[in-house]
Amino acid sequence: MEFSNFRVKSKSPSTTMQKLKWSRKKVPFFTLLVLVLLILLAFSTFHSEHSIIQFHENPHHVLNPQQASPIYVKPNLSGPDVLDRFSRCNKTIEYSGRKVASSGSGSQHSGHRRESSERCDVFSGKWVFDNASYPLYNESNCPYMSDQLACHKHGRSDLGYQHWRWQPHNCNLKRWNVKEMWEKLRNKRLMFVGDSLNRGQWISMVCLLQSVIPADKRSMSPNAPLTIFRAEEYNATVEFLWAPLLVESNSDDPVNHRLDERIIRPDSVLKHASKWEHADILVFNTYLWWRQGPVKLLWSSEENGACEELDGQEAMELAMGAWADWVSSKVDPLKKRVFFVTMSPTHLWSREWKPGSEGNCYGEKSPIDIEGYWGGGSDLPTMRSVEKILSSLNSKVYVLNITQLSEYRKDGHPSIFRKFWEPLRPEQLSNPPSYSDCIHWCLPGVPDVWNELLFHFL
């Protein structure tokens, strides 16, 4: 419903009655019946429109649960204390049907999203083996490399995954230039916001950038919800904010977030926005955490700690609505650049690219060469719902559509070649595919190309 375009033109019952001319003669029964029906219809119209006006004025107005109309809640209003990993639901009740009444108003902005304004679709192409130009940095020469992503350090001997270059059809991707990128970042804050996959892209960016900064002119803050790499010479920072669900949640601790019950405030990004609102360039992502079962909703207006429960995709749509409301109301495209990275695919079932097999990404050493390949690691219905939300924001958001190009890279995951934070059991060690990481990406590798795309659009 577009509240801003809604206009009410109603006639009261009294006005209708004044227009009726009664005769002194006896009124036939049929005529009397028609008049009664007209009066009832006028009253019903007045009552219905009056209810809509009340709802428009008060978004928190709760309708009867049996009514088909959704209950719209205005997002990003100041609410109760923030959630943390100790937060609990006092009880769980049935989902009320509440929706986020985002102020995203695509109709007020003409034109297409920035990705479609390009003469060439840089997201459509193929992977080309290039051991002359790639990798763009050496794993061991980046002091900020994560043990979760350092595959060579943890025993991976086949290094082919580091030498693939993304080649768009019919055009070229702008070649990475570290000095040019630093000039783009001079006196600016570049912030990645999201989950561990976005953190991997942030580490990739830091590794791509850090080599030209003298050791005594760069610094990295300790691991925290907001981690900052600073380069003094350029007065610039490259930052990562842990916000895996974008909205406030009980999983916002960057270390202690493995909880049995996932709780979110579906209508509020205010806690995270207080940290990201002053960045000049923002790179958002969210996806993987919504695929881990039902999500508990604790609305900001709820005073008794009662949670509703919803499946991951629908909960993600609510959260994206609250995020879109912030973008729509707070982002001036002339002053702030906002990017959204589409979902990063997984490669958990080798039967999808190798029919009859029962493995996963373990042991894979080359990309999938099937043009247009889609696997089960990419949820197309979720992609369509995200596309709809992003389309409403038009030129306020640049979309980095990394999904299809990453789908081909079944060889790019750590599998068993990473540090695992919990001891592996003997039965796992005897069956490597059983504990392979087919979600994250080795560095150097696929996320470097995501950052080349970011550089291309900056």
C-alpha positions in Angstrom: 0.0 0.0 0.0 1.4 3.4 -0.9 0.2 5.5 2.0 1.7 8.7 0.5 -0.5 8.4 -2.6 -3.7 7.6 -0.8 -6.5 10.2 -1.0 -9.9 9.8 0.7 -13.0 11.1 -1.0 -16.0 10.1 1.2 -19.6 11.0 1.5 -21.3 10.9 4.9 -24.7 9.2 5.3 -26.2 12.6 6.1 -25.0 14.0 2.7 -26.5 11.0 0.9 -29.8 11.4 2.7 -30.0 15.1 1.7 -29.9 14.1 -1.9 -32.8 11.7 -1.6 -36.2 13.3 -2.5 -39.0 11.7 -0.6 -42.5 11.7 -2.0 -45.6 12.2 0.1 -47.2 9.3 -1.7 -46.9 5.8 -0.5 -43.5 4.4 -1.4 -43.6 1.0 -3.2 -41.8 -1.8 -1.4 -39.2 -2.4 -4.1 -38.2 1.3 -4.1 -38.0 1.3 -0.3 -35.7 -1.7 -0.4 -33.4 -0.1 -2.9 -33.2 3.1 -0.7 -32.3 1.0 2.4 -29.6 -0.8 0.5 -28.1 2.6 -0.7 -28.1 3.9 2.8 -26.3 0.8 4.1 -23.7 1.0 1.3 -23.0 4.6 2.0 -22.5 3.9 5.7 -20.2 0.9 5.0 -18.1 3.0 2.6 -17.7 5.8 5.2 -16.8 3.3 8.0 -14.2 1.5 5.8 -12.5 4.7 4.6 -12.5 6.1 8.2 -10.7 2.9 9.4 -8.1 3.3 6.7 -7.5 7.0 7.7 -7.0 5.9 11.3 -4.6 3.2 10.2 -2.6 5.6 8.1 -2.3 8.0 11.0 -1.3 5.3 13.4 0.8 2.5 11.8 0.8 0.6 15.1 -3.0 0.2 14.9 -3.7 -3.5 15.3 -6.4 -5.0 13.0 -8.4 -8.1 13.8 -6.2 -11.1 13.1 -9.1 -12.6 11.1 -8.9 -9.7 8.6 -6.9 -10.3 5.4 -5.2 -6.9 5.5 -1.6 -6.9 6.8 -0.6 -5.0 9.9 2.0 -2.4 9.0 4.6 -1.3 11.5 6.8 1.8 10.9 10.4 0.7 11.3 13.4 2.2 13.0 11.7 4.0 15.9 13.4 4.2 19.3 12.6 1.1 21.3 13.5 -0.8 24.4 17.0 -2.0 25.5 19.0 -3.6 22.8 19.3 -7.4 22.4 22.4 -9.3 23.3 23.4 -13.0 23.5 21.7 -13.3 27.0 18.3 -12.1 25.6 15.5 -14.6 25.8 11.8 -14.8 24.7 9.4 -14.9 27.6 7.1 -16.9 25.4 6.5 -17.6 21.7 3.2 -16.8 20.1 1.7 -17.2 16.6 3.0 -14.7 13.9 0.5 -11.8 13.8 1.1 -10.9 10.2 2.8 -7.6 10.9 4.8 -6.1 8.0 7.4 -3.4 7.9 6.0 -0.2 6.4 9.2 0.8 4.6 9.4 4.4 3.3 11.3 3.0 0.3 9.8 5.0 -2.5 11.1 3.9 -5.8 8.4 5.7 -7.6 9.9 9.0 -6.6 13.2 8.2 -8.3 13.4 7.6 -12.0 15.8 5.3 -13.8 17.2 1.9 -13.2 19.6 0.6 -10.6 23.3 1.4 -11.2 24.2 -2.1 -12.3 21.8 -1.9 -15.3 23.2 1.4 -16.5 26.4 -0.2 -17.6 26.9 -0.7 -21.3 28.3 -4.2 -20.6 27.0 -6.7 -18.0 30.2 -7.3 -16.1 28.4 -10.0 -14.0 27.9 -12.2 -17.0 31.1 -14.0 -18.2 33.5 -16.9 -17.6 36.5 -17.7 -15.5 39.9 -17.7 -17.4 43.0 -19.3 -16.0 45.6 -16.6 -15.6 48.8 -17.5 -13.7 50.6 -14.4 -15.0 48.4 -11.7 -13.4 46.9 -13.6 -10.5 46.8 -13.8 -7.6 46.8 -10.1 -6.9 48.7 -10.6 -3.5 50.4 -13.4 -1.7 48.7 -15.1 1.2 51.8 -15.2 3.4 52.6 -11.5 2.8 49.3 -10.3 4.2 49.6 -9.9 8.0 45.8 -9.6 8.4 44.9 -12.9 6.7 42.4 -15.0 8.6 43.2 -18.6 9.5 39.7 -19.5 8.4 40.6 -18.4 4.8 44.3 -19.2 4.6 44.0 -22.4 2.7 47.7 -22.8 1.6 48.9 -22.2 5.1 46.6 -25.0 6.4 47.8 -27.6 3.9 46.2 -27.0 0.5 48.9 -27.8 -2.1 47.0 -27.3 -5.3 47.1 -23.5 -5.8 45.1 -23.3 -9.0 42.2 -21.6 -7.2 44.4 -18.5 -6.9 44.9 -18.0 -10.6 41.4 -17.6 -12.1 40.4 -14.3 -13.6 36.8 -13.2 -14.2 36.3 -12.2 -17.8 32.9 -10.6 -18.7 31.4 -11.4 -22.1 32.1 -8.7 -24.8 34.0 -6.3 -22.5 36.7 -6.1 -19.8 36.5 -5.6 -16.1 38.5 -2.6 -15.0 41.9 -3.8 -13.9 42.8 -3.5 -10.2 45.1 -0.6 -9.4 46.0 -0.3 -5.7 47.2 3.3 -5.9 44.0 4.4 -7.7 41.9 2.6 -5.2 43.6 4.5 -2.3 43.0 7.8 -4.1 39.3 6.9 -4.3 39.4 6.2 -0.5 41.4 9.3 0.5 39.7 11.0 3.5 36.9 8.4 3.4 35.5 5.5 5.4 34.8 2.3 3.5 32.8 -0.1 5.7 31.7 -3.6 5.0 28.5 -4.6 7.0 27.3 -8.2 7.4 28.3 -11.7 8.2 31.4 -13.8 7.9 31.3 -13.9 4.1 31.3 -10.1 4.0 34.1 -10.2 6.6 36.0 -12.4 4.1 35.5 -9.7 1.4 36.8 -7.1 3.9 39.9 -9.1 4.6 40.4 -9.5 0.9 40.2 -5.7 0.5 42.7 -5.1 3.3 45.1 -7.6 1.8 44.7 -6.0 -1.6 45.4 -2.5 -0.2 47.9 -2.9 2.7 51.1 -3.7 0.7 51.7 -0.1 -0.3 51.3 1.3 3.2 54.4 1.3 5.3 54.1 -0.8 8.4 54.4 2.2 10.8 51.7 4.1 8.9 49.0 1.5 9.2 47.1 -0.1 12.1 44.3 -2.6 12.8 42.0 -2.3 15.8 41.4 -5.4 17.9 38.6 -7.8 16.8 35.3 -6.3 17.9 31.8 -5.6 16.5 33.5 -2.8 14.5 37.1 -3.6 13.3 39.1 -0.9 11.6 42.1 -0.9 9.3 43.6 2.6 9.2 46.1 4.1 6.6 47.5 7.4 7.9 48.9 8.6 4.6 45.5 8.7 3.0 43.5 9.5 6.2 41.3 6.6 5.2 39.8 3.5 6.9 38.6 0.1 5.7 36.2 -1.2 8.3 34.1 -4.3 9.1 30.9 -4.2 11.2 29.5 -7.6 12.3 25.8 -7.5 11.7 24.9 -10.9 10.1 21.1 -10.2 10.1 21.4 -6.4 9.4 18.7 -5.7 12.0 19.4 -5.9 15.7 19.7 -9.5 17.0 21.0 -11.6 19.9 23.7 -12.8 17.5 25.5 -9.5 17.3 28.5 -10.6 19.3 31.3 -11.2 16.7 32.6 -14.2 18.7 29.8 -15.6 20.9 27.0 -15.9 18.5 26.3 -19.6 18.2 22.9 -19.7 20.0 20.1 -22.2 20.0 17.4 -19.5 19.7 17.9 -16.7 17.2 16.0 -13.5 18.1 15.8 -10.4 16.0 14.1 -7.0 16.1 12.7 -7.2 12.6 11.8 -3.5 12.6 15.0 -1.9 13.7 18.5 -1.3 12.3 19.2 1.6 14.7 21.8 -0.1 16.8 24.0 -1.0 13.8 23.1 2.2 11.9 24.6 4.3 14.7 27.9 2.8 13.7 27.6 2.7 9.9 25.7 6.0 9.3 28.9 8.1 9.1 30.7 5.9 6.5 31.2 7.3 3.0 31.0 3.9 1.2 28.9 1.1 2.6 29.0 -2.6 1.4 26.2 -4.7 2.8 25.3 -8.4 2.6 23.0 -10.8 4.4 21.8 -14.3 3.4 23.4 -17.3 5.0 22.1 -16.8 8.5 18.5 -16.8 7.3 18.9 -20.4 6.1 19.4 -21.9 9.6 15.8 -22.6 10.7 13.0 -20.4 12.1 13.7 -17.0 13.5 12.1 -15.4 16.6 10.7 -11.9 16.1 10.7 -9.5 19.1 9.1 -6.3 17.8 10.2 -3.0 19.3 6.7 -2.3 20.5 6.5 -5.5 22.4 6.7 -4.8 26.2 6.2 -8.3 27.6 9.0 -10.1 25.8 6.6 -12.2 23.7 8.2 -13.4 20.4 6.6 -14.4 17.2 8.2 -17.1 15.0 8.7 -17.0 11.2 10.6 -18.9 8.6 14.0 -17.6 7.5 13.0 -16.1 4.1 10.0 -14.2 5.4 12.0 -12.9 8.3 14.7 -11.8 5.9 12.1 -9.8 3.9 11.1 -8.0 7.1 14.7 -7.2 8.0 15.5 -6.0 4.5 12.4 -3.8 4.7 13.8 -2.1 7.9 17.2 -1.7 6.2 15.6 -0.3 3.0 13.7 2.2 5.1 17.0 3.5 6.5 18.6 3.7 3.0 15.5 5.5 1.6 15.3 8.0 4.4 19.0 8.6 5.2 21.1 8.1 2.1 21.9 11.0 -0.2 23.5 9.3 -3.3 25.6 12.5 -3.9 27.3 12.1 -0.5 27.2 8.4 0.3 27.7 5.3 -1.9 25.8 2.1 -0.9 26.4 -1.3 -2.3 24.5 -4.5 -1.7 26.3 -7.9 -2.4 24.0 -10.6 -3.5 24.1 -14.1 -2.0 27.3 -16.1 -1.9 26.5 -19.6 -3.1 27.5 -22.8 -1.3 28.7 -26.1 -2.9 27.4 -28.8 -0.6 26.2 -31.4 -3.0 28.6 -32.6 -5.8 25.7 -34.5 -7.5 24.5 -31.1 -8.8 27.5 -30.6 -11.1 28.6 -34.3 -11.2 25.5 -36.5 -11.4 25.8 -39.7 -9.4 28.4 -38.5 -7.0 27.8 -38.1 -3.2 30.5 -35.6 -2.2 30.7 -31.8 -1.9 33.4 -29.2 -2.7 36.2 -31.4 -1.1 38.8 -32.3 -3.7 37.5 -30.0 -6.4 40.3 -28.2 -8.4 38.6 -26.4 -11.2 35.5 -24.3 -11.8 32.2 -25.5 -13.2 32.1 -25.0 -17.0 28.4 -25.2 -17.5 27.2 -21.8 -18.7 24.3 -20.5 -16.6 24.8 -23.2 -13.9 22.6 -22.8 -10.8 23.0 -25.1 -7.7 20.9 -25.6 -4.6 23.3 -23.3 -2.7 21.5 -20.3 -4.2 17.9 -19.8 -3.1 16.2 -18.2 -6.1 13.0 -17.3 -4.3 15.0 -15.3 -1.8 17.0 -13.7 -4.6 13.7 -12.6 -6.2 12.4 -11.1 -3.0 15.7 -9.2 -2.4 15.6 -8.0 -6.0 12.1 -6.5 -5.4 13.3 -4.6 -2.3 16.5 -3.3 -4.0 14.5 -2.2 -7.1 12.4 0.0 -4.9 15.5 1.9 -3.9 16.7 2.5 -7.5 19.8 4.7 -7.8 20.4 4.8 -4.0 21.9 1.3 -4.1 24.5 -0.3 -6.4 24.1 -4.1 -6.7 27.2 -6.3 -6.8 25.6 -9.4 -8.3 28.3 -11.9 -7.4 26.0 -15.0 -7.2 26.1 -16.5 -10.7 29.9 -15.9 -11.2 30.6 -17.5 -7.8 28.4 -20.4 -8.6 31.0 -21.7 -11.0 33.7 -21.8 -8.4 33.2 -25.1 -6.6 37.0 -25.2 -6.3 37.4 -22.0 -4.3 36.2 -23.1 -0.9 38.6 -24.0 2.0 37.0 -27.5 2.4 39.3 -29.0 5.1 42.2 -26.6 4.6 41.5 -24.0 7.3 41.6 -23.7 11.1 38.6 -25.2 12.8 37.7 -23.7 16.1 36.4 -26.9 17.7 38.4 -30.3 17.8 37.5 -32.7 15.0 36.3 -36.1 16.0 38.0 -39.3 14.7 35.0 -40.2 12.5 35.2 -36.7 10.9 38.9 -37.0 10.3 38.4 -40.3 8.6 35.7 -38.7 6.2 37.0 -35.3 5.0 33.8 -34.3 3.1 31.9 -34.6 6.4 33.6 -31.5 7.9 34.6 -29.6 4.7 33.8 -25.9 4.6 32.0 -25.4 1.3 30.6 -22.0 2.4 33.5 -19.6 2.9 36.2 -18.8 0.3 40.0 -19.3 0.2 42.1 -16.1 -0.1 43.6 -15.1 -2.5 40.5 -16.2 -4.5 36.9 -15.5 -5.3 36.3 -12.5 -2.9 39.2 -10.6 -4.6 37.0 -10.6 -7.8 34.1 -9.2 -5.8 36.4 -6.4 -4.8 37.5 -5.8 -8.3 33.8 -5.4 -9.2 33.5 -2.9 -6.3 36.6 -1.0 -7.7 35.0 -1.1 -11.2 31.9 0.7 -10.0 33.7 3.2 -7.7 
